[in-house]
């Protein structure tokens, strides 16, 4: 009987043990609302949704001006965020979450759209300018540094110099572009997992060399 009581104590102790602290923020950028769901500017939301589902996580809790979820990847507890402030004010959500969990900028991974790359291409970078991406720029301004890792998902350049950029990024993918864009998701997930494990070079090698033909 004593053995049974000891077993109960061990189970209770395990259940009461504190969780590992949040050590990373993964932030997908986009605009809230159904009308924006499949637009090029929502590449970050779409990519993060895929990654969250693959990890068995749900991004459905309202917190830090964002929809949030949690995942444990390896030994790391990660907060998944989709800011609900609209793209240009994304920094507010990230700044609040980073301050609450005491997360350094180099442990904030931002996933965004990138018009400089074709759909089906992506690029991992440790730091650098926003390259015209206003959501990423707002995060850089709010955090006071550009040393923020990012995964930039190609959505294609506007079709003509006179085409309004805002109209382009708020347009939906065509069929071929959508298929090429979606084909990046498994590799993007693999790259993110390498980043979380500390293998940034491996993430760059995997993601930066990907082409849609590898589907």
Buried (B, 14 or more C-beta within 10 A) or exposed (E): EEEEEEEEEEEEEEEEEEEEEBBBBBBBBBBBEEEBBEBBBBBBBBBBBBBBEBBEBBBEEEBBBBBBBBBEBEEBBBBBBBBBBBBEBBBBBBBBBBEEBEBEBBBBBBBBBBBBBBBBBBBBBBEBEBBEBBBBBBBBEBBEBBBBBBBBBBBBBBEEEEEEEEEBBBBEBEEEBBBBBBBBBBBBBBBBBBBBBEBBEBBBBBBBEBEBEEE
